Amino acid sequence: MSDQIAANWSKKTIGDLADVVSGGTPARDVPAFWEQGTIPWVTPTDITGTSGRYLDESADKITGLGLASSGANMLPTGTVLMTSRATVGEAKIAAVPCCTNQGFKSLVPKRDVDSLFLYYLTQFHKEGIKVLGSGSTFLEVGKADILRFPVTVPDYAQQKIISRILDSVDGAIEITESLIAKYQQIKTGLMHDLFTRGISKAGILRPIYSDDPEQYSHTEAGVIPCDWTTALVGELADYHNGNSFKSSDWNNEGYPIIRIQNLNNEESFNYYCGPLAEEWTVRSGDLLFAWAGMRETSFGPRVWMGPTAVLNQHIFKVVPRKSVVASSKYLFYLLSHYLPEIVNEAHGFKDSFVHITRKELTRVVVGIPSVEEQEWIANILDGMDQRIASEVGSLNKLRKQKAGLSHDLLSGHCSLTAAIPGKAVKEAQDMEAH
């Protein structure tokens, strides 16, 4: 990459922009250092365990005696709290005066350095900062390395504009993330209602059991509407195990081999170009069930939305029996709802890894509405999934936009007006003026 930098930018070090301050920990066995403490004492978990760019609270607080007894230092509002151990380079801006433990090299901005710009600059250079700690048994970056880390920066006015532009994109990202979380929460509640109350012929949710118990029956599948039946999971579909592909079967082209990790967005595939068997050939829209995997991560039902592929072992191809199940889509939602009961039948390994046999899976009892009601339920949940997918798509676009803007605005290789439209610069200037 060229060393040429844009006009009004200059080569600096982090030490030119900020004072680098370390932290410390008061003795844990001295109550006077901790009890009734009011000074926020920040640890890396406070940074990595919360969202947003600002930190106004910490899990632990210390007293003035605790502060004086340790290597911790009071940090003013606007300090960039940057982790320097283990999770190196993670950061937030202090929204209140605070101190930190020794897992930080915090940056107190000097004159004519915008704290929000400094935050974005550290995040842009996070990977480079991490490299400073590579080679250590315990990853840690020292103060001297941080002080001399090279950066390029514009004048103060441009810093303010750049930080406000990136802040507005982050704001849009946070709003979209909140929408996704809200819709997912709504879907969770909706799934519970649809698979315990269902939809009446009037097209509305049936009343809850306590309001009208006569509409419900007590069954092996739990309390379900009277006009539902019960069935074993094995009566709803045929379950075909994947093929046991050997490394000698792998190729650089052909049909993708679906492994458990590929059900969790892993894009790296092995390929197969030999003869096919229908039992382990998978097409877009087919229902799969990973019968071995991590609890709440890879274990359970998935709908394959990729190209025609072949199925590896440890995954069932689930073929619904159309006489009792409306669609693969409905069966996916049904199995998702009953997944806790299915997990109870599974065998655990190291608490999180579970596997289940075909016999154990297929003996789980579930409630089954009419095929017509199944279609209503599936369509409602599919509509919610489409809404979530739309927001996820918007979120991915915003993240991509931010990545591009961060490179253009923070690398110093192009001017502000070249990086973004003049209208956006004007809007950011207006925001700053107000």
N, C-alpha and C positions, 0 to 999 in steps of 0.2 A: 504494500500500500504506500502511496506517496506520503512524504513527510510534510507536504504543503498544507498549511492551515488557512482558514478563511480570515477575511479582514476582521479586525477588532477582536480576534482570538489570540491568545498567547499560551506558550508552553509553561506549565507550572508543575509543582508537586503538591500533594495533599498537604504537606507541611506549610506551603505558602498560603493555603486556603483556610486552615483550621489548626487549632491547638489539639493535640492528640492526648486524651486523658484516660488513664487506666482506672480499674476499680478494685474493690477488695471486699472481704467478708469478715464481719465481726465474729468473735467466738460464739459458737452456738450454745455453749453451756453456761453463758452468763445472761440470766433473765433480764438484767437491766439494759442490755443492748437491744432487746427485741420486744419485751412486753410493753404494750400501749405505744408502740412506735408509730410515728406519723410520717416519716420520711420514706417515700417510695424507693424500694431497693430492687432494681431490675436484674433479672437473670435472663439468659438466652431463651428459656422456655417462654418468658413473657413476650419475647419478640416473635418466635416461631409459632406460638400457640394462639396468636390473635391475627386478625385481618386489618387492613387499612395501613395508612402511612404514618399515623400518629399514635403515640402511646400516652395515655393519661392515668393509668393505673398499673399496679404491680401486685403480684400475689403476696409478696412479703413486704413488710415495712420495718424500719429500724428506728432507734432513738438517736438523739444527738450524741449520747455517750457511745453508742454503737458506731456512729459515723467517725467520731474522734479516735476510736480505738483501732480502726481498720485502715486499710489502704484506700478505702472508697473516698471519692471526692464529690461534692455537690456540683451538679451540672445544671446550667440554666435552660429555661424553655428555648426550644429551637436547636438544641444539641442533636446531632445525628448519632443515635445509639447503635453502634456497629459491633456485631459479634466478631471475636477474634480467635475463638477456640471451637474445635469440632465443626459446628455449622458456621464456617467463616463467611463473613460478608453480608449476613442478613442484617437488616437495619430498619429502624423506625425513628421518627422525629419525636423528641420529648415535648409533650404538650404541657407538662408541668415540671417544675424543678425536681430533680431526682438524683439518685446515685446508682451505681451498678456494682455487680460482683466482678471478679477478676477475668471473666470471660468476655470482656469488651475492650475495644480501643475506640472510645467515643470521640467524635469530632465536634469541637466547639467553633462555629464559624467565626472567622476574623472579619474585620471591617470590609464592607463592600462585597461580601459573599452571602448569597441568598441560601438559607438553610434548606429550603425545598429543592433548589437546584443542586445543592451539595448531596442531598439524599439521592436524587436521580442519578447524579454522576457516579456515586459509589455503587449503585445497583447496575449501572451500565458496565462498570469495570469489575463487577463481582468475581467473574471467573479469573481475571488477572490477579486480583487480590488473593484469591484462594491458592493460586500457584505459589505465592510467597511462602505458604505454609507446607507445601508438598515436600516429601522426604522426611518429615518428622514422624516419629512413632505415634505421637498424639498431635493431631493437626492444630497448629497454633501459629499466628502471625504476630511478630514482634512490633513494638512501637517504632523502632528505627526504620523498618521496612515500610510501614504505613506512611511515615513522614516523607520518605523519598519516592513514593510511588508517583510516576509521571502521569499528568493529565493535561488536557488543553481546555481552556476556559475563555468565555467571552467577557465583555464588560458587564457591569452589574445590571444595567438596563436590559440587556439581552438575556441575562440569567433569569430575571424575573419573568420575562415573556415566555421563555422556554419552559420554565417550571410550571407556569400557569396552563400552558397548552397540554403538557403531559398530565398535569393534575386533573384537567377536565376529562381527558380520556380515561384516567383511572376512576374518576367519578362515574362515568358511564359504565365501566366494567363492574363496579360495585353494585350499581343499580340493577344491572342485568343478572349478576350473581344472586342478588336478593330475590329477584323475580323467579329465577330457577328454583331456589330453595323453597320459596312460597308455593310454587306449583307442585313441587315434589311432595311437600307436606300435605297439600290438598289431595294429591293422588293417593297418598298412603291412607288417609282417612276415607277417601272414596272407595278404595279397594276393600277396606274392611266392611263398609256398609253394603257394597254390592255383593260380597260373598257371604254375608250373614243375613241380610235383609232382602236383597234382590230388588227387582222392579216389578210392581204389580201390573195387571193388565191395563190399568189406567195410565201407565207410563211413568209412575212416580215410585220413589222408594217406599217400601212397606213401613208401617209404624214400627218403632223399636219394640222388642219383646215385652218390656215392662208396661208399655201402653196398651198392648193388645196380645196377650200371651196365647189366645186361642188360634192365632194365625201361625203358630210355630209348633214344631215337634222336637222332642229330645231324641237324638240319634247318636250313633257311634261317631259321626262327624261333628257332633256338637248340636247346638240349637239352630235349626234351619226352618225356613218356611214349610208349611204343611204340604204344599203342592210340589215340593222338591223331592227327589229320591236320593239315595246314597249309592255310592259305587266305590269299588277298589280302583286305585290309580291304574292298576294293570288291566282293568276292563275298558279303559278309555282310549288306549292306544297300544301300538306294538313298539317295542323298544329294541333297536338294533345296535349292538356294540360296534365301535369303530374297528378298523383294521390295525393289526400290529405291524406297522411299517418298519423295516430294517433300514439301517443307514445305506445299505447297498441299493435300496429302492429309490433313494433320493436322487433328484435331478435338478438342473438349473432352469428347467422349463416344464410346462405341462400343467397339471391341476394342482392348486395349492393344497397342502396337507394341513388340515385344521387341527392344531394342538390346543391344549387348555389355555396356554398363554395368548393364543390368537383370539380367544373369546373375551380377552381383557384389553383389546386394542393394540396388541403386539403386532407390528406390521411386517416382521421378518418371518418368511415362510420357507419351508422346504417344498419341493415339487415332486410330482409323480406322473409318469407318462406311460404306465403299463395298462393292462386290461382292467376294466371297471366291474364292480359288483353293485347292484342297486342298493343293497343294504347299507353300504357305507359311502354312497355317492350323495352329495349334498348340493341342493340348489337354493337360490335366493328365496327367502321366506320359510325355509324348513325350520322346524323346531328341534333344538338339541338340548341335551341335559348332561352337564358335566358331573359324573358320579364320583369323581375324586378331585379334591381341590381345597383351597383355602376357604374357611367359613366366612361368609359375607363378602367374598371377593370373587372367586372363580367357581365355587360349587353351586350347582343349580341350573335352572333353565335359561336358555338364550335363544333368540331368533337370529339365524344366519342371514345377513343382508349382503354378503359378498357374492362373487362369481361362483359358477359351478366348481365344486371342490371335492376332496375326499376326506373322510373322517378318520382321525387317529384313534387309538384305543383310549380308554378312560372317559369316553363321551358316548352317550346314546344318541342315535337318530330316532326321534319320536314321531311316529306316524299315527295321527288320530284316526279312530274308528268313526266314520262319518255318521253311523247310525245313532251314536250317543253324544258326539262332540261336534259343535258347529264348525270349528276351524282350529288351525294351529295357533292362531292368535289368542283365541279364548283359552285354550289349554295352557298356553304360556302364562297368562294371567292367573289361571287357577293354580298351577303349580307354584307360581311365585307367592300366592297368598298362603298356600299350605306348606311353604318351605320350612318354617319352624318345626312343624310336625314331622316332616321328612328328615330334617337334621336330627331329630330325636331318635330316629331309627338308624341313623348312621353311626359308624365307628370313628371315634376321635383318635388323633395322633398329635401329641405335643399341643393339646388344647385347641389349636386353630385348624389343623389339617384334618379333613374328614373324608370318608369314602363310604359308599353304600352299594350293596349288591342289587341286582335286578329283583330278586325275591323280596328284599326288604323295602325297596321303593314301591313295588307294585301292590303291596299289601296295605298301604296307607288308605284310610277311608275318607272320602270327601263328599260334600253335598253337591248335587247336580240339578240345576233347573232345566226347564224345557229348552230345546234347541233355539226356539225363537228368543227366549229370555237371554240365553247365552250370547246371541248375536247383539242384543241391546247392550249387554254388559261390556262385551268386547269393543263395540263401537265407541262407547263412552270413554273407556280407558285409553283406547287408541287415539281419540281426539285429544285427551290430556297429554299423551306421549308426544303427539305431533306439536302441541304448543310448547312443550319442554324442549323438543328437538329444535324448534325454530329459535328459541332463546339461546340454546347452546350454540347454534350456528352464528347468531349475532355476537355472542361472547367470543367465539373463536376469531371472528373478523376483527373485533375490537382489539383483541390481544395481538393479532398480526399487525394491525395498524399501529399499535403502540410500539411493537418491536421495530417496525420500520422507522417510525418517528424518532424513537430513542437513538437509533443509529445515525439518522440524518442530523438530529439536533444536538447530540452530545459527542460525536466523534471529532468535531471541529474541522471536518474536511469540506463542508459546504456552508454557505451563508444561510442565515435564518430565512431570508426571502426565497432562496433557491430551494430550501427544504420543504417549505409549506406555502400555500397560496397567501398572497398579500392580505386577503380578507380575513384569514385566520389570525394573522399577526395583528391586524387592526383590532379584532375582537379581543385578543389577549391583552393588548394595550389598554383597551377600554375597561376590561375587567380589573386590571391593576390600578387604573385611575380611580375606580370607585371602591 
